[in-house]
Amino acid sequence: MDDAVKSDKESVMAETEENQQNVREMVMESYHDILKRYHKLFTFAKEDPKSVLSAACNIVPFTFYSPYERLTKFRLCRWMHQNNGMKITASMSDIVVTEKILESQRKLMQECRQVPSTYTILDNNIFQSLVREIKYFAGLNMLSDDDIEVMKQELNRLLDEMEQIAARGEYPNGNKVYLYLSNINFEATYTFLEKGSFQLCMFRLYAINYMDSQHPEICRAQKEWIQSLKRYSTLISQSGEIQRMIFFTKQREIVDTL
């Protein structure tokens, strides 16, 4: 009798784990579809030398975190847990980020960096918020010591690259980058892409998703909002050297608390 109950319990657990794995794979496919869609849009935009990408970011921008496997894994894990709780994932070790997704992220990042001019406004709290989230999920025993150490290393490499780009005012491919530090906080991440008469505005939703629109009035409002934030921000690309040094020193101190 006990053996039969034990066998039934193991069978249910195995079936549950299989269902959870299927849901995780579906989520990954959905994320991959998002990457492919935006890859096509940015491939189209980069062809015009006057194309401009503007963004106001209250999280670490995709163009900087996307090359890092463990940071990507954490963002996806956080999204799955927030939307489905323990039903899908009890640990970041449950998440498998395939090479297909990592490669699609790299390709999208490269296309974004091919836009001739990029204006990015950073919320001063982007790294503090991320580190706080990592600590929270570590407290839930969802992250291993290795996860935390690897993400700490990735964040330091990310900061090194971001600081170098800010100092040069351009990506390694030579395209212009204008990085600003906002002196006020903003509640979301806003993006605006413009190529001639083509306009696209994007709003970040639910960690990994974006809502976008090509409606002229919505695009106009998005563009004006991002422009207005510049008035409350300090340019640190090829200028604002003291502010740039203070910002990156502070971010490294925050990351070192992990």
VEXRORO-851377 format. One record per residue (C-alpha): residue number from 1; residue in three letters; x, y, z. Coordinates in nm, 2 decimals. Each point is the difference from the previous one (the first is absolute). Example, Ala and Ser with C-alpha at 12.3 -4.5 7.8 and 13.67 -1.06 7.14 Angstrom:
% residues 2
1|Ala|1.23|-0.45|0.78
2|Ser|0.14|0.34|-0.07
This chain:
% residues 258
1|Met|0.00|0.00|0.00
2|Asp|0.27|0.24|0.10
3|Asp|0.20|-0.09|-0.31
4|Ala|-0.30|0.07|-0.22
5|Val|-0.06|0.35|0.16
6|Lys|0.37|0.08|-0.04
7|Ser|-0.01|-0.10|-0.36
8|Asp|-0.31|0.21|-0.07
9|Lys|0.16|0.30|0.17
10|Glu|0.32|-0.03|-0.20
11|Ser|-0.20|-0.03|-0.32
12|Val|-0.20|0.32|0.08
13|Met|0.33|0.18|0.08
14|Ala|0.16|-0.11|-0.32
15|Glu|-0.31|0.11|-0.20
16|Thr|0.00|0.33|0.18
17|Glu|0.36|0.06|-0.08
18|Glu|-0.06|-0.09|-0.36
19|Asn|-0.29|0.25|-0.02
20|Gln|0.21|0.27|0.16
21|Gln|0.28|-0.06|-0.25
22|Asn|-0.24|0.02|-0.29
23|Val|-0.12|0.34|0.13
24|Arg|0.35|0.13|0.04
25|Glu|0.08|-0.10|-0.36
26|Met|-0.31|0.17|-0.12
27|Val|0.10|0.32|0.18
28|Met|0.35|-0.02|-0.15
29|Glu|-0.15|-0.04|-0.35
30|Ser|-0.22|0.30|0.06
31|Tyr|0.30|0.20|0.11
32|His|0.19|-0.11|-0.31
33|Asp|-0.29|0.12|-0.22
34|Ile|0.02|0.34|0.16
35|Leu|0.38|0.02|-0.07
36|Lys|-0.05|-0.10|-0.37
37|Arg|-0.28|0.26|-0.05
38|Tyr|0.21|0.29|0.13
39|His|0.31|-0.13|-0.19
40|Lys|-0.19|0.06|-0.32
41|Leu|-0.11|0.35|0.10
42|Phe|0.35|0.11|0.09
43|Thr|0.15|-0.16|-0.31
44|Phe|-0.24|0.22|-0.20
45|Ala|0.09|0.31|0.21
46|Lys|0.38|-0.02|-0.02
47|Glu|0.00|0.05|-0.38
48|Asp|-0.06|0.37|0.03
49|Pro|0.31|0.21|0.12
50|Lys|-0.24|0.24|0.16
51|Ser|-0.19|-0.26|0.21
52|Val|-0.01|0.08|0.37
53|Leu|-0.08|-0.22|0.30
54|Ser|-0.10|0.18|0.32
55|Ala|-0.07|-0.17|0.34
56|Ala|-0.06|0.08|0.36
57|Cys|0.08|-0.30|0.21
58|Asn|-0.09|-0.08|0.36
59|Ile|0.17|-0.34|-0.05
60|Val|0.34|-0.10|-0.14
61|Pro|-0.04|0.04|-0.38
62|Phe|-0.03|-0.30|-0.22
63|Thr|0.29|0.11|-0.21
64|Phe|0.23|-0.04|0.30
65|Tyr|-0.13|-0.30|0.20
66|Ser|-0.09|-0.23|-0.30
67|Pro|0.34|-0.16|-0.05
68|Tyr|0.00|-0.14|0.35
69|Glu|-0.14|-0.35|0.04
70|Arg|-0.06|0.01|0.38
71|Leu|-0.16|0.34|0.01
72|Thr|-0.23|-0.10|-0.29
73|Lys|-0.09|-0.32|0.20
74|Phe|-0.08|0.21|0.31
75|Arg|-0.23|0.23|-0.19
76|Leu|-0.19|-0.29|-0.16
77|Cys|-0.01|-0.18|0.34
78|Arg|-0.14|0.31|0.17
79|Trp|-0.26|0.04|-0.27
80|Met|-0.12|-0.36|0.02
81|His|-0.01|0.00|0.38
82|Gln|-0.19|0.33|0.02
83|Asn|-0.26|-0.12|-0.25
84|Asn|-0.03|-0.36|0.10
85|Gly|0.17|-0.04|0.34
86|Met|0.13|-0.33|0.11
87|Lys|-0.22|-0.18|-0.26
88|Ile|0.27|0.05|-0.26
89|Thr|0.32|0.06|0.17
90|Ala|0.13|-0.04|0.36
91|Ser|0.36|0.08|-0.09
92|Met|0.20|0.17|-0.27
93|Ser|0.16|-0.34|-0.07
94|Asp|-0.33|-0.10|-0.14
95|Ile|0.04|0.25|-0.29
96|Val|0.19|-0.10|-0.31
97|Val|0.10|0.28|-0.23
98|Thr|0.07|-0.16|-0.33
99|Glu|0.28|0.11|-0.24
100|Lys|-0.28|0.09|-0.24
101|Ile|-0.13|0.26|0.23
102|Leu|0.34|0.13|0.10
103|Glu|0.09|0.03|-0.37
104|Ser|-0.32|0.18|-0.08
105|Gln|0.07|0.24|0.28
106|Arg|0.35|0.07|-0.13
107|Lys|-0.14|0.06|-0.35
108|Leu|-0.26|0.24|0.13
109|Met|0.25|0.18|0.21
110|Gln|0.23|0.04|-0.31
111|Glu|-0.29|0.13|-0.21
112|Cys|-0.09|0.25|0.27
113|Arg|0.36|0.12|0.01
114|Gln|-0.01|0.04|-0.38
115|Val|-0.24|0.29|0.03
116|Pro|0.22|0.30|-0.08
117|Ser|-0.09|0.21|0.30
118|Thr|-0.13|-0.11|0.34
119|Tyr|-0.11|0.22|0.29
120|Thr|-0.04|-0.19|0.33
121|Ile|-0.12|0.16|0.33
122|Leu|0.08|-0.21|0.30
123|Asp|-0.19|0.00|0.33
124|Asn|0.26|0.04|0.28
125|Asn|-0.15|-0.30|0.18
126|Ile|0.03|-0.27|-0.27
127|Phe|0.28|-0.20|0.16
128|Gln|-0.13|0.05|0.35
129|Ser|-0.33|-0.14|-0.10
130|Leu|0.15|-0.30|-0.18
131|Val|0.23|-0.08|0.29
132|Arg|-0.30|0.03|0.24
133|Glu|-0.19|-0.25|-0.21
134|Ile|0.29|-0.24|-0.01
135|Lys|0.03|0.01|0.38
136|Tyr|-0.38|-0.06|0.03
137|Phe|0.00|-0.31|-0.22
138|Ala|0.31|-0.12|0.18
139|Gly|-0.20|0.03|0.32
140|Leu|-0.26|-0.23|-0.15
141|Asn|0.27|-0.26|-0.06
142|Met|-0.05|0.03|-0.38
143|Leu|0.36|0.09|-0.07
144|Ser|0.31|-0.19|0.08
145|Asp|0.32|0.15|0.12
146|Asp|0.15|-0.06|-0.34
147|Asp|-0.30|0.18|-0.17
148|Ile|0.07|0.31|0.22
149|Glu|0.37|0.00|-0.06
150|Val|-0.03|-0.04|-0.38
151|Met|-0.26|0.28|-0.02
152|Lys|0.23|0.22|0.21
153|Gln|0.28|-0.06|-0.25
154|Glu|-0.23|0.06|-0.29
155|Leu|-0.12|0.33|0.15
156|Asn|0.35|0.12|0.05
157|Arg|0.09|-0.08|-0.36
158|Leu|-0.32|0.17|-0.11
159|Leu|0.10|0.31|0.20
160|Asp|0.34|0.00|-0.16
161|Glu|-0.14|-0.01|-0.35
162|Met|-0.26|0.26|0.08
163|Glu|0.26|0.24|0.15
164|Gln|0.23|-0.05|-0.31
165|Ile|-0.29|0.08|-0.24
166|Ala|-0.10|0.30|0.21
167|Ala|0.35|0.13|-0.01
168|Arg|0.04|-0.04|-0.37
169|Gly|-0.35|0.10|-0.09
170|Glu|-0.04|-0.29|-0.25
171|Tyr|-0.04|-0.37|-0.02
172|Pro|0.30|-0.21|-0.12
173|Asn|-0.14|0.01|-0.35
174|Gly|0.03|0.38|0.00
175|Asn|-0.38|0.09|0.02
176|Lys|-0.07|0.29|0.23
177|Val|-0.13|-0.05|0.36
178|Tyr|-0.13|0.28|0.22
179|Leu|-0.03|-0.13|0.36
180|Tyr|-0.19|0.22|0.25
181|Leu|-0.05|-0.04|0.38
182|Ser|-0.34|0.11|0.11
183|Asn|-0.03|0.22|0.31
184|Ile|-0.36|-0.12|0.05
185|Asn|-0.15|-0.35|0.01
186|Phe|-0.24|-0.13|-0.26
187|Glu|-0.25|-0.28|0.03
188|Ala|0.07|-0.20|-0.32
189|Thr|0.22|-0.06|-0.30
190|Tyr|-0.09|0.19|-0.31
191|Thr|0.15|-0.04|-0.34
192|Phe|-0.04|0.19|-0.33
193|Leu|0.14|-0.10|-0.34
194|Glu|0.00|0.23|-0.30
195|Lys|0.10|-0.06|-0.36
196|Gly|-0.12|0.27|-0.24
197|Ser|-0.38|0.00|0.01
198|Phe|0.00|-0.34|0.19
199|Gln|-0.05|0.03|0.37
200|Leu|-0.04|-0.26|0.27
201|Cys|-0.05|0.04|0.37
202|Met|0.04|-0.28|0.26
203|Phe|-0.10|-0.04|0.36
204|Arg|0.15|-0.27|0.21
205|Leu|-0.26|-0.23|0.17
206|Tyr|0.04|-0.28|0.25
207|Ala|0.38|-0.03|0.00
208|Ile|0.06|-0.15|-0.35
209|Asn|-0.30|0.11|-0.21
210|Tyr|-0.04|0.32|-0.19
211|Met|-0.31|0.18|-0.13
212|Asp|0.06|0.20|-0.31
213|Ser|-0.19|0.24|-0.23
214|Gln|0.05|0.19|-0.32
215|His|-0.30|0.23|0.06
216|Pro|0.13|0.35|-0.08
217|Glu|-0.15|0.17|0.31
218|Ile|0.14|-0.27|0.23
219|Cys|0.34|0.02|-0.16
220|Arg|0.00|0.38|0.02
221|Ala|-0.09|-0.02|0.37
222|Gln|0.27|-0.26|0.07
223|Lys|0.26|0.20|-0.19
224|Glu|-0.09|0.32|0.19
225|Trp|0.01|-0.18|0.34
226|Ile|0.34|-0.14|-0.06
227|Gln|0.12|0.34|-0.12
228|Ser|-0.14|0.16|0.32
229|Leu|0.19|-0.24|0.22
230|Lys|0.33|0.13|-0.15
231|Arg|-0.07|0.34|0.17
232|Tyr|0.03|-0.18|0.33
233|Ser|0.31|-0.20|-0.10
234|Thr|0.37|0.04|-0.02
235|Leu|0.19|-0.11|-0.32
236|Ile|0.30|-0.22|0.10
237|Ser|0.11|-0.11|-0.35
238|Gln|0.32|0.18|-0.08
239|Ser|-0.09|0.26|0.26
240|Gly|-0.11|0.01|0.36
241|Glu|0.32|-0.18|0.10
242|Ile|-0.04|0.06|0.38
243|Gln|-0.37|-0.11|0.00
244|Arg|0.10|-0.31|-0.21
245|Met|0.27|-0.10|0.23
246|Ile|-0.22|0.04|0.31
247|Phe|-0.28|-0.19|-0.16
248|Phe|0.21|-0.31|-0.10
249|Thr|0.19|0.00|0.33
250|Lys|-0.33|-0.01|0.19
251|Gln|-0.14|-0.28|-0.23
252|Arg|0.30|-0.21|0.06
253|Glu|-0.04|0.05|0.38
254|Ile|-0.36|-0.11|-0.03
255|Val|0.09|-0.31|-0.20
256|Asp|0.27|-0.09|0.25
257|Thr|-0.27|-0.04|0.27
258|Leu|-0.11|-0.33|-0.17
